[in-house]
Amino acid sequence: MGNLRFTDILGVLAVAAFLGGCAARGAAGSAIVLSGYRAMHKPGGAPRTGAHPAIDFDGAIGDPVLAAADGTVVQVLRDGSGAPCGNGIKLWHSEFNRVTLYCQLHELRVELFQGVVRGQVIGLLGNSGEPSWFPSRTPMLHFGLQDSTHARHDGDLQGTFDPASFIVGCFEPGRAYPADRLVLTYPVRCTDAK
């Protein structure tokens, strides 16, 4: 996996503690993190050019990607030459002045300016984008939280936030979520609690 820095180990421990806390609160499971916020290595161990401005969640091509909160589609990204996000979606959460970013999608299930609700399937997980990974691309969801739609790359953390700090657990249909602050649920289907 390569040489891990002390900060990478702390990040892994923090994510593990967070995921354990999710299960301890009675959630129906958790999501598998491949690369955390500020991680210095990509899934599989390749070094990054700077700190990761998002979280990469594990999954299989075609798994549903869920809106982590109610919002409006403000940008639809298409895979193209040199496009690190690949197929992606940016949702604007206007009441909190925040944007959630969903990248590496196989398929998009929403349109520009469409309103979405928490837990709605907005796309299918894939391995688009990240041209530096060729020929071995890992299926995942790159999930970010930002204060604008400005594109962020490894090392550019300005205006980004650790999504894990806002995630309260797995999406539960019918559950009432707080409306006075930004609350996110996992943007992927949760695994069964063990």
C-alpha positions in Angstrom: 0.0 0.0 0.0 3.0 2.3 0.1 4.4 4.4 2.9 1.7 5.8 5.1 2.2 9.1 6.8 1.2 9.7 10.4 -1.6 12.0 9.2 -3.0 9.2 6.9 -3.1 6.9 9.9 -4.9 9.5 12.0 -7.4 10.0 9.1 -8.0 6.2 8.9 -8.5 6.0 12.7 -10.9 9.0 12.6 -13.0 7.5 9.8 -13.1 4.1 11.6 -14.2 5.8 14.8 -16.8 7.8 12.9 -18.2 4.7 11.2 -18.2 2.7 14.4 -20.2 5.6 16.0 -22.7 5.4 13.2 -23.3 1.7 13.9 -23.4 2.4 17.6 -26.2 4.9 17.1 -28.4 2.1 15.7 -28.0 2.9 12.0 -28.8 0.0 9.6 -25.1 -0.3 8.7 -22.3 1.9 7.4 -20.5 2.8 4.2 -17.0 1.7 3.3 -14.5 4.6 2.9 -11.7 4.0 0.4 -10.0 7.4 0.8 -10.9 10.0 3.4 -10.9 13.8 3.5 -7.3 15.1 3.5 -5.9 11.6 2.7 -2.6 11.7 1.0 -3.0 8.4 -0.9 -5.6 7.3 -3.5 -7.5 4.0 -3.1 -4.9 1.3 -3.8 -2.1 3.3 -2.2 -0.9 5.6 -5.1 0.3 9.0 -3.7 -1.8 12.1 -4.2 -0.4 15.4 -5.3 -2.0 17.0 -2.3 -4.6 16.5 0.4 -7.9 14.9 -0.8 -10.8 17.5 -0.8 -13.5 14.8 -0.5 -14.3 11.2 0.6 -14.2 8.2 -1.8 -16.8 5.6 -1.0 -16.6 1.9 -2.1 -19.1 0.3 -4.3 -19.8 -1.7 -7.5 -20.5 -0.3 -10.9 -24.3 0.3 -11.1 -24.9 0.7 -7.3 -27.3 3.5 -6.6 -26.0 6.9 -5.6 -28.3 8.8 -3.2 -28.8 12.5 -2.6 -27.3 13.1 0.8 -29.7 16.0 1.5 -32.5 17.8 -0.3 -31.2 20.2 -3.0 -31.2 21.4 -6.5 -29.0 20.1 -9.4 -26.9 23.1 -10.3 -24.3 21.4 -12.4 -24.2 18.2 -14.5 -20.7 17.0 -15.5 -19.9 14.7 -18.4 -16.9 12.4 -18.7 -14.4 13.7 -21.1 -10.7 13.8 -21.9 -8.9 14.9 -18.8 -12.0 15.4 -16.7 -11.1 14.2 -13.2 -14.7 14.1 -11.9 -16.0 12.1 -14.9 -19.7 11.9 -14.9 -20.9 14.0 -12.0 -23.5 16.0 -10.2 -23.4 19.1 -8.0 -26.4 19.7 -5.7 -27.0 23.1 -4.2 -28.3 23.2 -0.6 -29.4 26.9 -0.7 -30.6 27.2 2.9 -27.0 26.2 4.1 -25.0 27.8 1.2 -23.3 24.5 0.5 -22.8 22.2 -2.5 -22.5 18.4 -2.5 -20.4 16.9 -5.3 -20.9 13.3 -6.6 -18.2 12.1 -9.1 -17.1 9.0 -10.9 -20.6 8.1 -11.8 -21.5 5.5 -14.4 -24.9 7.0 -15.2 -26.7 10.2 -14.2 -30.4 10.0 -13.2 -31.2 13.8 -12.8 -31.3 16.9 -15.0 -30.0 20.4 -14.5 -32.1 22.5 -12.2 -34.1 19.5 -11.0 -35.1 19.4 -7.3 -34.2 16.3 -5.4 -34.9 14.9 -2.0 -32.7 13.1 0.5 -32.3 9.4 -0.4 -33.4 9.9 -4.0 -31.3 7.9 -6.6 -29.5 10.6 -8.5 -27.1 8.3 -10.4 -25.3 5.0 -10.6 -21.8 4.5 -9.1 -19.1 3.9 -11.7 -15.4 4.6 -12.5 -15.6 7.5 -14.9 -13.0 10.3 -14.8 -9.6 10.2 -13.0 -7.6 9.7 -16.2 -4.4 9.3 -14.1 -5.8 5.9 -12.9 -5.8 4.3 -16.4 -5.7 1.4 -17.0 -6.8 0.3 -13.5 -9.8 2.3 -12.4 -11.5 1.6 -9.1 -15.3 1.9 -8.9 -16.2 4.4 -6.3 -18.2 7.5 -5.4 -16.1 10.7 -4.9 -18.2 12.7 -2.5 -17.4 16.3 -1.6 -18.8 19.2 0.4 -18.0 22.8 -0.8 -19.2 26.4 -0.4 -19.4 26.9 -4.2 -19.4 25.0 -7.5 -15.8 25.8 -8.1 -13.8 22.7 -9.1 -11.3 21.4 -6.5 -8.3 19.2 -7.0 -6.1 17.4 -4.6 -4.3 19.9 -2.5 -7.0 22.6 -3.0 -9.0 22.5 0.2 -10.1 26.2 0.2 -13.9 26.2 0.5 -14.2 22.5 1.2 -15.4 20.7 4.3 -15.1 17.2 5.6 -18.4 15.6 4.7 -18.0 13.0 7.5 -18.5 15.8 10.0 -22.0 16.3 8.7 -23.1 12.7 8.0 -25.5 11.3 10.6 -25.7 7.8 9.3 -27.5 5.8 6.7 -30.6 7.1 4.9 -33.8 5.9 6.6 -37.0 6.5 4.6 -39.6 8.2 6.8 -37.1 9.5 9.3 -37.3 13.2 10.2 -33.9 15.0 9.8 -33.0 18.3 11.4 -33.8 21.3 9.3 -31.9 24.0 11.3 -28.5 22.8 10.2 -26.9 20.9 7.3 -27.3 17.1 7.9 -26.1 14.6 5.4 -26.7 10.9 5.1 -24.4 8.4 3.3 -24.6 9.0 -0.5 -24.3 5.2 -1.0 -26.4 2.3 0.2 -25.2 1.2 3.6 -23.7 -2.2 4.3 -25.4 -4.4 6.9 -24.2 -3.9 10.4 -22.1 -6.8 11.6 
